Amino acid sequence: MSFTQRLGQLSRDAKLTQRDLALRLDVDRRTLQRYELGQIFPFPETLVALVTILGLRFEVLFTLAPPMPLDLPVRRAVPDFENDREERA
């Protein structure tokens, strides 16, 4: 699923109309439509506002994984070798 498809799906899941989401993002509704059509890409600060409004993790916009709420723990990408050494000792 592309960013544009994901954006539309997440907006619908949050039960936000384009008008409502555009108002919360402080962008014109046509600008939001252009995001969803892939004609333009949001500025970084708009992406931050978007995930905040939708209550999601940033990476959800760019992955195929199902949305995860913000309160779930994140797995470490790099093993924690310090704790591994302490556990083995």
N, C-alpha and C positions, 0 to 999 in steps of 0.2 A: 504494500500500500504506500503510495507516494505521500509526501508532505501535504500536498493539496487535498488529496482524498482524506487523509487523516484529520486535517483541520476541519473539514466539513462534517466528518463523522463525530469528532469530539464535541463540536458545537451542538450538533443534534442531540448527542447523548446528554449534554448538560442542559438541554431544553432551552437553548438560547437562540433567538432569531438573529439573522445577520444584523439587523438594526440594533438589537440589544447588545450584542457582542461588540459591534463597532463603537457604540456609545461608551462602553466600558473600556475599550482600548484607546479611546479618544482619536479615532480615525474616521474618515468618511465611509459610509456603507459601500460606496463604489470601490474604495481602496480595499476593503475586506473581500469584496467579490473578486477583485483582481488577484488577491492572495490565493483564494480558492480555485481560481482558474489557472494559476501558475504563470500569470503575466508579469507579476512582480513578486519580490520576496520581502518579507517584513524586516525592518531594522532590528538589531539585537534587543534594544530596549522594549520593542513591541513584542518580541518573542517571550521575554521575561514576564511582561504583563499578561500575555496570553496564558502561560502555564500557571501563573498566580490566580488568574480569574477562573480557570478550569480546575484548579486544585490538583494538578498533575506534576509529575517529574518532567524535567526538560526533555530527556531522551525519548519520552513517549511520542513526541511529535515526529520523530525521525526513525522509528523502529517499527517492526511488524508485530512486536509483542503487544499483548493486551494492556490497556492502561492500568497503572498501579497507583493507588492513593499515596499522598506524600508521607503518611505516617508509617509506611512499611520500611523495614530496615533494608539497606543496600548491601549487597554482597561485595566484599573486597575484590578488586580486580587483580591485585597482587597479593600473593601469599604473605602471611604475617610470620616471617621466619624467626623473629625475636621470640614470640610466644611458643613456636614449635620447639625451639631450643630449650626453653624453660621447662616445657612439659616433658621432654626427653631426659632431662637431668634428674 
